[in-house]
Amino acid sequence: MPAFDQLFSPHATVAFFVEYEKALARAQAGRGLIPSWAAERIDRDATIAAVDFESLARASGQVGFPVASFVRQLADACGEAGEYLHWGSTTQDLLLSSRARQINTALPRLERLLARVLERLAQLAARYRDTPMAGRGFGGHALPITFGLKLSHWTVPLLRHADRLQALLARPIDGELAGAMGTLASMGAEALAVQREVLDRLGLPVPLASASSARDAVAEVVQFLALLTASLAKIAQDIAHLAWTEIGELAEPTAGTAGMSSTLPHKANPILSWQIMTGATLVQRNADAMIGAVRQEQERSGHGFIEGCVVPEAFIESHACLEKTLALLDGLRVDTRRMRRNLDATGGMIVAEAVQMALAPALGRLRAHDLVHQACADSVNQDRPLLDALLDMPAIRDTLPRDTVRQLLDPCRYLGAAGAIVDQVVRQVGTRA
């Protein structure tokens, strides 16, 4: 199987152009539009070896598309039969059919990688189902969670992306054979029959009408790639943050000098995470640009140039993001002792809500909230344990025994349904295996 980026290479694109021209000639000969001898000659002599790629590149710079130069080169290689090459077809037929083939080939490969990422996330979530850590909101400690729950939060959007991807695979991108303005007038009464036969030979769906000015299907795919990579970037961003010196709960895999600072001997940078975040940013920009490509003017316009630029990069970066995410998860280093130490850093303040909820039945929720809030402020301002600040308040001391308050300030006693939520997420991933 060729490397992923080779799917979008000039060589792969031109190889499909050759395949297209042969399929077109065979179908047209069968319908009497061109002589049979011409189709046979095209089938024999139209090869990628006849194409000068440097000349194609120069022509693309001059006229924007390489197709005219490609057709002339291939026609020369076919001798007299070259007069019948590309009969009634146009540039957009080759470009859009080639892009459809690339997209329809690339998406299943992304699906397989995404399945591996989901499997790895589920394994980690099960392993760390009950590992307590600080849940953070707006950068600060909020409530205790488990690392398994955090992994589950990373997993659920990817499950939705897997569903979205299945929906896209169920309706692959249509091919194109519509002529200059979508009428196929140059092929007469046999036009639709030729169109169907050619696209069937190429393994592409037949469009209801010309796709040249209706690019929403491709735009939808690129928007999906933006969503997918944004979720991968969220994972990478969380890992990079939790690798900060002051937190130190996670670290990227160790691999020789990967991530090593060029000058600081003690420092290892979260390079994989930042590569994923950078790739996702590029895909998002491609998705924004692709929306502009939907806005074709009339039947044809220059907006098509946008699509040709953004689709390859969006796919290549998305594939790289998935591969790097898998590598990141496969070697992720988890420091559970640091998680517990950080969880205890506020002296129980992270479970102040537990004390509030225990007081609420007797004192009312709002009064309980205000009392516990004041106790937390006193604990910080006076640099004293929260337990003491709470029990200095008569209303709290008269309502809850000291041992009860001490137990309430244990973060591991306030994890709620975290374990059960992890279990249901892991089961859901298992149903996809």
N, C-alpha and C positions, 0 to 999 in steps of 0.2 A: 504494500500500500504506500503510495507516495506521501511525502511529508505534507502536512496540512497546507502550508503556504504555497506548495506547488500546484494545488488545485486552481489557484488564481494567477499562476505565472503566465507570461506571454506564450511560452511553449504549449502549455495545456490549452490556452484559449485558441491558439491557431490550430492546434490538432483538432479541436472541435469544429472550427471553421471548415477544415478539410472534410471531416465526417459529414457535416451539414451539406456541403456542395455535392458530395457523392450521393447522399440520400435524395437530394432534390433532383439530380439528373436521373436517377433510377426511376423515381416516381413519375417524372414528366415523360420519360420515354415510354413507360407503361401506359400512359394516357394519350400518347401520340403527340405530345407538345414539342418534343425534340426527337431526332432520329435515334434509333437504338444503338447504331454504331458510335454515335457521339457519347452516349451514356457509358458504353463499354470502355471507350478510350478515357473518359474522365475517371471512371472507376479504377483504371489501371495506372494512369499517369499523374493524377492529382494526389500528390504526397507532400508531407511536411518537408521532405528533403528539397523540394523545389522552391521553398520559401526563403528569401533573404531577410533575416530578422533585423539586420541593421538598416536595410532599406525601409522596412516597415516602420521602424522607430522614427526615421527621418520624415516619412510621409505623415505619420501621426502628428508630428510637431507642426507640419505645414497645414494640414486640412482638418485636424482634430480627431479623425478616426483612421485606423489602419486598413479599413476594409477595401477601399478602392484599389490601393496598392496591392493588397493580398490577392484580389480577384485578377488583376492584370498579370501578376507573377504566375498564378496557377493556370490561367488561360494560356500563357506562353508555353508552359510545360505540357499542355494537352494538345498543342498543334491546332489543326483545323477544328477539332472538337471544342477548343477553347471558346469559339464563337457562341456555343450553347451553354457555357458555364454561367451559373448565377442567373439563369433565364427568368425574368420577371420578378426577381427577388431584390431586396434592398439592404442597405447597411444595418438598419435596425433589426432585421430578421436575424442576422448573424449575431449581433451584439446581445440582443435580449434573450435569444435562445441559449447562447453560451452562458450568460449570467444565470439563467434559470437552471441549467445543468449544474453549474458550480454550486449554487445555493442548495439545490435538492440533494447533491452529493455531500455537502458539508454538514448539513443539519443532523443527519444520523450520527455522524462522528462526534458532534457536540453532545448529542443525547447520551452516547456511551460514556463520555467523560463525566457528564453531570451525574449519571447513575453511580459512578465510582466515588465522586465527591459526597453524594448523599449517603452511600454505604459507610464511608469513613466517618462522617459526622455522627451517624447513628451508633457506630461502635464506640466512639469517644463519649457520646452522651450516656450510653449504658455504663461505661466504665466509671464515669464521674457523676453518676446519678445523685449521689448523696454527699458530694464534696462541697462543703459550705464555702461561700465567698461573699464579698460585699457586692450588692447590687448598686449601681451608680446612676444617678440622675443629675444632669447638668454638671457633671464632673465631681459631684460629691457623693458620699455614702448615703444611701436611701433606706434600703431594707436588705436583710440577708437573702441571698438566693443560693442556688447550687451551680457549680460549673456545668453540670449536666443540663440544667435549665437554660443557661446561656447558649450552650451548643444546640439545644432544641430551638431556641429563638433564631439561631442562624439557619437551622434546617428547614423550618416551615416555609419561608419564602421560596426556597429552592424546590420544595415539593410542588408549590404552585407553578414555578417555572417549568418543571418537568411536565405538568399538565398542559401548560401553554404550548410547549414544544411538541407534544403529541398532537395537539390540534393543528399546528402548522404542518406537521408531517402528513396529516390526513388530507391536506389540500395543498399539494406541491405547487410551485410556481409554474405557470403556463409557459409553453414555448411561444415563439412568434414566427409566423410566415404570413405576411399580410400585404406585402408590396409597399410602394411609396406612401400611399395615403390610406391603407387599411382596406382597400376594395378588391385587391388581387385582380384588377381588370385585365392585366396583361396575360392572365392564364385562362381567360374565357370561361366557358361552362364547366370546365374540369377543375376550376380553382379550389373549391372546398375539398374535393376528393384528393387533390394533390397535397393540400395543406395537412389533411388528416394523415395521409400515408407517410409524409415526411416526418411529422412530429411523432407518429407512432414508432417509426424506425429509430428515432433519436431518444425514445423513452420519455417524451415530454407531453404533458397534458395539452389538449387543443383548446385555445381560448374561444369564448363566445364571440368576441370581437377583438379587434387589434388592441394589444396591450401597450403600444408605444406611447400613447398619451394618458394612460391610466396606470400609474406606477404605485398604487396604494398597497398591492400585495407585497412587493419588495420592501416598501417603507415599513409595513407591519413587521416583517422579519427583523429589520434593523432596529426598530423600537424594542422588540423582544430582546435582542442582544444587549441593548442599553439597560433594560431592566435586570437581565441576568447578571451582567457585569457589575451593576450597581450593588446588587446583593452580595456578590463576591467581594467587592471593595469594602462593604460594611464589615464583613468578617475580618478582612485584612486590617482595616482601620482599628477595630477593637483589639486585635492581637498586638498591633504596633503600640497602642496606648498602654496595654497591660504589660508591655515589655519595658516601659519607662523605668529608670533607675529607682524612682521613689515608690514604684508599685511592684515590679519584679515578679509578677505572678505567672507570666508566660514568656517564652522565648522561642525564636525561630530555630529551625534545625541547624546543627553545626555541620559545616561542610568545608573543611580546610580553611581557606582564607576568605570564604564567601562572607560578605557583609563587613569585613574588617576595615576599620578606618585606615586611611593611608598614612596618618601621622600619629594617631593616638593608640598606643599598644593595648590599652585596656578596653577598647570600645568595639562592639559588634553592632552594626546597624541593621535594622529590620528591612533588608533590601527586598526580599520576596514580597513582603506586604506592600511596600511602596511601588514595586513594579505592577502589582495587581491594581492598586489605586490609580496609577498613571494610565494603565491600559483601559480601565473603566472610564476615565475622563475622556480619552480619545474616542471610545465607542459612543459616549454620550454626544460628543460634538458631531460625530458622523450621523447619529440619529437625528439631531437637530437639522443638519444639512439635508438629510434625505427627505424630510418633510417638505423642504423647498423644492426638491426634485419632483414631487407629486404635482406641483403647480405648473405643469406643462402649458405652454401657450398654444392654443388651437390644437392641431393634430401633431405638430412636431415643433420642438424648440431646443434651444441650447441648454435647457435644464437637465437634459440627459447626460451632459458632461459630469454633473455632480454625482449622479449614481455610479458612473464608472470609476470615480475616485474613491467614494466612501465605502462601497460594498466590500471590496477586497480587504481594506484595512479593518473594517468592523469585524469581519469574520476572523481574520488572522489574530487580532488583539483579543477577541473573545476566547478563541481556542487557547491562546497563551495564558489568559487569566485562569481558565479552568485547570490547565496543567500546573500552573504555579500554586493554585489553591490546594490541589491534591498534594503537591510536594510539601507545602506548608503544614497541612494537617498530618501527613504521614510522619513528619519528624518533629511535630510540635512538642516543646518541652513545658511541662506543667509543674509548677512548684506549689504543692498543696500546703506545705508549711507556711509559705509566705502568704498564701490566701488566708489562712487562719490568723496569722499575725496581723494582717491588715484589717481583718474583720474585727479584731479586738482593739484596734488602735484608738477607737473613740470611747473605750471603757463602757460599752453597752449602749451608747447613745443611738446606735444604728437600730436598736429595737425599742426605742422610746415609745413607738406606736403600741407595742405589746402592753406596756404599763398603762398607757392611755386607755386602751380597750378594756383592760381589767378594772380600771377605775370608773369607766363610763356608766355601768349599770347603777352604781350607787350615787355618783356625783353628776351625771349628765355628760354627754360627749363633749360639749363645748367647754364646760368648766374643767373637765379632765384634760382636754387639749391645752388649755391655757396654763394649768398648773405644771404639766410636764414640760411645756415649752419654757416656762420660767426656770424650772429645775435644770434644764439643759443649758440655758444661758448662764445660770449661776455656776454650773460645773466648769464651763469654759472660762468664764471671767475670773473665777476664784481658784482655778487649777486644782480642783478637788474631784474625787470620784462621783459619778452621777448617782450611785446608790446613796451616798451620804446626802447629796443635795436633795434627792427625792424624799428621804426620810426625815429631813429637817422641816418638811412642810407638814403641819398637824393634820390637814385634811387627808393627805396621802398616808401618813403614819397611822391614823385612826381607821383607815379603810383596808389597808393591806399589811399583813405581817411582813417582817423583814425578810424571812426566808422566801416568801412568795415573791417579793420584789427582786431578790437576788436571782431567783430562777427565771423571772421574766426578762432579766437583762442578759440571759444566755442566748446568743444569736442562733445557736443550733436548735433551740426549742421553738423557733419562729420561722420555719421554712414552709409552712402551709402545705399546699398540694403539689409542691415542686416535683417530688418523686413520681407521683401519679401522672403528671403532665409529661414528664420525660418518657415514661413508659408508653403513653399513647402515641407520642411522636415516633419513638423507635419502632413500635408496631406498624405504624403507617408506612415508614420506609421499608419495612420488611415485606409489606404487601406488594411492593413494586419490584421486588427481586425476581 
